[in-house]
């Protein structure tokens, strides 16, 4: 049992953290496919077991850059949405 827990923490948790990155959209999944050579189903009902069955856990380093980029893009999009909402009531006049 201890070995299964260690394996889960060492192999599956890093993959799960990457795949749960907010902001991953279709283009990021395609990028991960290109980096790994795998065909990854990016459906809403996809789960960790399916990703493990694909062998995605063997490609954590290959997909990490894409997931980090997705997270940064998501953060920028959220900040821009917030800025847009804050600026919406403002009126700028030119002379």
Phi and psi in degrees as a GROMACS rama.xvg file:
@    title "Ramachandran Plot"
@    xaxis  label "Phi"
@    yaxis  label "Psi"
@TYPE xy
-61.8136  -37.5064  UNK-2
-65.6137  -37.0062  UNK-3
-65.9708  -39.0827  UNK-4
-67.1819  -44.1799  UNK-5
-60.7946  -42.924  UNK-6
-63.0501  -42.2214  UNK-7
-59.5834  -46.9501  UNK-8
-68.7224  -36.4408  UNK-9
-80.6282  -37.6172  UNK-10
-105.829  -49.0892  UNK-11
-83.4402  -37.6542  UNK-12
-62.2912  -46.027  UNK-13
-58.7147  -40.0262  UNK-14
-64.9224  -44.6996  UNK-15
-61.073  -41.862  UNK-16
-60.7434  -42.6876  UNK-17
-67.2316  -44.9179  UNK-18
-70.0396  -20.2473  UNK-19
-92.7888  11.7441  UNK-20
-62.0844  125.643  UNK-21
-62.7158  141.843  UNK-22
95.309  -1.42696  UNK-23
-69.2367  122.686  UNK-24
-124.968  -178.291  UNK-25
-48.3687  -45.2158  UNK-26
-64.0529  -29.6055  UNK-27
-72.7488  -39.6222  UNK-28
-62.094  -41.229  UNK-29
-63.4686  -38.927  UNK-30
-63.1762  -40.6533  UNK-31
-66.0963  -37.356  UNK-32
-62.452  -43.1687  UNK-33
-64.0521  -40.3096  UNK-34
-70.4925  -30.4507  UNK-35
-103.642  -21.8718  UNK-36
79.5917  9.36022  UNK-37
-101.277  157.434  UNK-38
-99.9633  113.512  UNK-39
-108.168  121.183  UNK-40
-77.0738  120.367  UNK-41
-107.107  50.4916  UNK-42
-86.7235  159.163  UNK-43
-62.7828  -28.1969  UNK-44
-93.8207  10.8358  UNK-45
-65.1496  149.21  UNK-46
-137.406  172.656  UNK-47
-60.695  -40.3431  UNK-48
-59.189  -42.108  UNK-49
-62.7229  -40.4816  UNK-50
-67.7733  -37.5462  UNK-51
-67.9297  -39.7831  UNK-52
-61.4073  -31.2171  UNK-53
-72.5829  -22.0133  UNK-54
90.7728  19.4117  UNK-55
-63.0413  -24.9119  UNK-56
-63.0033  -18.6382  UNK-57
-85.3239  -0.47073  UNK-58
-125.477  24.3184  UNK-59
-56.3774  -45.8322  UNK-60
-63.7951  -35.6206  UNK-61
-69.309  -31.2959  UNK-62
-96.3621  -11.3666  UNK-63
-58.9524  -44.3157  UNK-64
-60.1248  -42.324  UNK-65
-64.3516  -42.0812  UNK-66
-68.6952  -37.9866  UNK-67
-64.7699  -42.3759  UNK-68
-62.8015  -41.8167  UNK-69
-61.252  -41.0771  UNK-70
-64.3497  -43.3274  UNK-71
-65.8163  -42.8386  UNK-72
-61.6914  -41.662  UNK-73
-61.6201  -44.7349  UNK-74
-61.0142  -42.8375  UNK-75
-63.7291  -43.3356  UNK-76
-61.4323  -43.531  UNK-77
-64.5013  -41.7859  UNK-78
-65.4677  -38.5307  UNK-79
-68.0197  -38.6983  UNK-80
-61.3888  -42.9781  UNK-81
-63.668  -44.4413  UNK-82
-63.0207  -42.309  UNK-83
-61.2828  -42.4031  UNK-84
-65.8083  -37.7363  UNK-85
-69.9584  -33.7285  UNK-86
-87.5387  -15.7197  UNK-87
-53.8262  -44.9264  UNK-88
-75.9043  -9.57972  UNK-89
-77.5016  144.324  UNK-90
-118.208  123.228  UNK-91
-103.505  128.897  UNK-92
-112.061  145.715  UNK-93
-113.188  153.031  UNK-94
